[in-house]
Amino acid sequence: MSSNPMIKSKIIENVIPDEHPMTAQGAVTKTLILSLILLFGASGSWYLYAAGFTDKADLISFLSIFFAFILAMLTFFKPTCSPVTAPFYALFEGLALGSLSYIYNSWYDGIVLNAFGITLATLFGMLFLYKIKAIQATEKFRAVVFTATFGVAIFYLVLFIAMLFGHPINVFNGSPLGIALSVIICIIAALNFILDFDFMDQGEEYSLPKYYEWYGALSLMITIVWLYLEILKLLAQLSKRN
């Protein structure tokens, strides 16, 4: 997942101070740049769907998911590549998100705008709680969030494998259990924001190299996308019950 505390703690522990270090503000600026690139990509694939080029949009979305995953993995294991990989990740992720968002919006009118608004509200809400130190990234907090995030990854992997073998498990079907699971996963995703904010601050404190601004921005971007998708799923389930 986006905010692996084990990877980030190793970065901090093995840091060699750089004479041109990253800053938290620089990472925020890079996040804004990635957000604009993502929105550009999303608007492109949304347009393709709206114009009726569904086959092309589907193919682009499938390829974009694959390339985005490869770029994310490359970035987390080789952060020096992040100034190049992060913008391309944002573009590919945007292309995939635009298509998915259009489909959801065609099923439930207005759901995308609502999900986007809730995602932003959660982001700034968690930032506020982090800044006033209501939630701090202690070692225990990191361990709990990592364990929970890893558990979610295993859960989705099981669902994916079941689907590949022709036995899809429709957990998120609007049932009380499905809604409860969505709420729990949304909370876990939101807590990852604290780790992203903390990494940016620690990166500045320990004088990590400048390219870690892109690394931190990419990590935050992935968390935002993850939460947005989970909120979309939750709102869709709630809409089924109305």
N, C-alpha and C positions, 0 to 999 in steps of 0.2 A: 504494500500500500504506500501511499504518498509520504507518510510521516513516520518512517521506521526509526524509532528512537535508538535501536541498536546501531544502525549505520551512522546516525548522526552523533551519537556519543563517542564512537570510535574516531570520527573526524575531529571532534573537539579534543579528545585525549591525545591524539597523535599530531596535533597542529604544530606547524612551524611558522611562527609569526612572519607576516609578509610586510615589506616596506610600503606597499600600496594596498592596504587591506580593504576588505568589504565594509560597508556600513548598512545598518538596518534600513535607513532611508533609501539607499541605493537598491536594496532588495525590493522595497515597496515600489520604487519606480519601475524596476524590471517586471514586477507583477502587473502593473498597469499596462506596460507594453505588451506583455503576453495576453492580457485580457482583450486588448484591442485586436490583436492578431486572431485570437479565438473567435471573437464576434464577427470578424471579417469572413473567416472560414465558414462559420455557422450560417451567415446570411447567404453565402454562395450556395450551399447545399439546400437550404430552405427554399431559395429561388428555383432550383432545379425541380424540386418536388412540386412547388406551386405551379410551375410552368408545364407540368405533366411529364417531365423526363424522369420518371420513377426508376426505370431500369438503370440509367446512368447514375442516378443518385444513390441507388442501392449498392452498385458496384464501387463507387467512390467511397461510400461509408464503410463498406467491408474492408477495403484496402487501407483506409485511413485508420481504422481501429488497429489493424496489424502494425502499421508503421509507427503509430503513436506508442504502442506498447514497447516495440523494439527501442525507440528513442528514449523512453522513460527508463528502461532497464540500463541502457548504455550510459545515461546521465548519472544514475545513482551509483553505478560501479566505476565510472570514470568521470568524475565531476569536472575535470579540465575541459571536457567536450561541451559543457553546459551552455556557453555563449552561442554555440551553433545549434545544438540539439534542442534547446528549450524553445526557441521561436518556431522551429519546424514542428515540434510536438504540439504547440498551441494551434498551429494551422491545421494539422491533421485531426486533432481532437475537436476543433471547431467544425470541421467538415462532417464528422460523425455525429456530433451533437445537434447540428442543424437539422439533419434528416430525422433523427429520433424525436427531436422536439416538434417538428412538423407533424409527425405521425400522432404523437400524443395530443397535440392541439386539435387535430382533426377528429379525434375521438371525444375529447373533453374540451370544449371551447373555453379559452382563457386560462387553461391549466399552466401553460408555460410562463405566462406573465406572473401568475401567483407563485409558482415554484421559484422563479428568478428573484422575486421580491423577498420571499421567506429566506432564501439562501443568503442574500445580501444582509438582511436583518440579523440572521444568525452569525454571520461573519463579524459584523460590527459589534454585536452583543458580546461575542466571545472575546473580541479585542478589548472591549471595555472592562470585562471581568479580569482579563489578563493584566491590563494596565493598573487597575486598582488593587491587584494582587489578591483578588477573591479566589482565583484559581492559579496555582503555581505549578510549574513543571518539576516537581520533586522526583527523585529516583523511583519512589513508590508509584507516583502518578504515571511516570513513563512506562513502568513495568505493566501496570494495569491496562493502560491504553494500548500498548503493544500486544498484550495477550488477547484483548478483546478484538483488536483489528485483525490479528492473525486468525482468530476464530471465525470472523466474518468471511475472510478470504477462503478458509477451508469449507465453510458452509456453501459459498457460491461455487466452489470447485466441485463439490458433491452434486449440486444441482446441474452444473454443466455436464458432468460425466453421465448423469442419469438421462439427460436430454440426448446426448450422443448415442446412447444405447437404446433409444426409442422408448424411454420410460420417464417422460418429463414430470416433474413434481411441481404442481401449481400451488405454491405456498402463498404467494401474494395475490389472493383471489377475493379480497374484500372481507374475508372472515375475521372475527375478533383476533384469532391467532396471527393471521397475516398482517393485520394492522399493528398489532403489538410488536411483531418482529421488525416491521418498518420503523416504528418509533424508536426501538432500541438501537437499530443500525444508524439511524439519523443522529442519535445522541453520541454514539461512538465516533461517527464521522466528525461531528462538531467538536468533540474533545481533541481531535487531531489538530485543530487550529492552534491550540495552546502550544503544542510541540513545534509547529511551524513558526509561531511568533518567537518562541524561546530560542529556536535555532538562529533566527536572524539576530537577536540581541546578543547571544553568545558568540556568534560569528564576528560581530563587531568587537566585543570585549576581548576575544582571543586573537584578533587580527588575522582572521582567515584571509586567504588570497581573494582578490577582487572577483574572480569568476564564481565564487560561491554566492554572489548576489543572484546570479542566474539559477544556480542550484536551489537556493532557498525559494526563489520565485516560482520555479517549476513545482517544487514540493507543495507550496501553498495552492498553486493552480490546480493540481491534481486533487487536493482535498476539497476545493470548491466544486470541482466537477463531480466528484463522488457524492458530495452532499446534495447537489442539485438533482442528480439522478435518483437518489433515494427519496427526496422530497416529491419529485414527479411521481414516483411509484406509490408513495403514501397518499398523495392527493387523488391519484387515479382510483385507489382502493376505496377511499372515502366517497368518491363520486359514485361508485357502483352501489353504495348502500343508500344513496339518496333517491 
